[in-house]
Amino acid sequence: MRFAKAAEQNFSTEIFRVAKVIKNRPRAVYQLMDLNGTPLDDQFYREELTPERITNRTAYNIDKILDKRVRRGIREYHVRWRG
């Protein structure tokens, strides 16, 4: 039997939103979408998900700032994620 090495990452650091909860018996499954609104094809059980609260102080792994702009008085950044 093969096991994954503990030093290797076996999860995603990307943040997703719950798009839909499918209440199957005996357990519910969750369909997710990324922050751009693109749905994922897979379904996940609650035990496979880690809740994350996103606030103004949430830290992200950003590799590089590609572009900056100001829209309606709000500064926006176009970035490349490190991952």
N, C-alpha and C positions, 0 to 999 in steps of 0.2 A: 504494500500500500504506500502511495506517495503522499507526502505532506508538504505544504508550502513552507518555505523558510520564514522564520519569524522576522527577519530583517527586511523582507520584501513587503511593500504596501499592497494590501488586498482589498482596498476600499477607495472610493473616489473622494477627493476634497472639494469637488464641485457642489454648489448649492442648488437644490431643486425645490419647487413648490408642489404641494399636493394638488393635482388637477381634479381627481375624482376618487371617492371611496366606494368600493364595491363590497357590499355587505353579504358575503358568501357565508354559508354555514360550514364548518364551525368557526372560521376566522375571516375577518375582513382583509381585503387586499387593497393596495393603494396604487393608483396610476399617477405618475409624476410628470412635471414639465420643467424645463430649464427656465432661467430668469428672463429669457427672450420670448417665452411662450410656446416653444417647440415641445410637443409631447414626446415622451419616451415610449417605446414599444413594449417594454417589460412591465410587469406588475410586481409589487414588493409587499412582504408581510411587515407588520409593525416592528418586529424584532430586528429587521434588516435596516431600519431607518434610525437616524440620530437627529432629534429635534435641534434646531439652531434658531436663535433669536437674532434677527438682523436689526441693528440700530445704526445711528449716525457714527458710533464709535467702533463698529465692526471692522476688524482687520482682514485684509485680503492679501493673497500672495500675488503681487503684480510684478511682472518681469520688466515691462517698459511702458512708459506713457507715449502713445503714438501721436495724439492730437489733443488740443484743448479748445474749448469754445464756451461762450456765455450765451445762454438762452433765457430770456425773460428774467434776467438778473441772477440766474443760477449757473454757477461754473460747472461744466461737465468735462469729463476726461474720456478719451478713447484709449483703452489700454490692452496690452497683451498679458494674459494670465500665465503665471508660472505653474506648471503642473506636469 
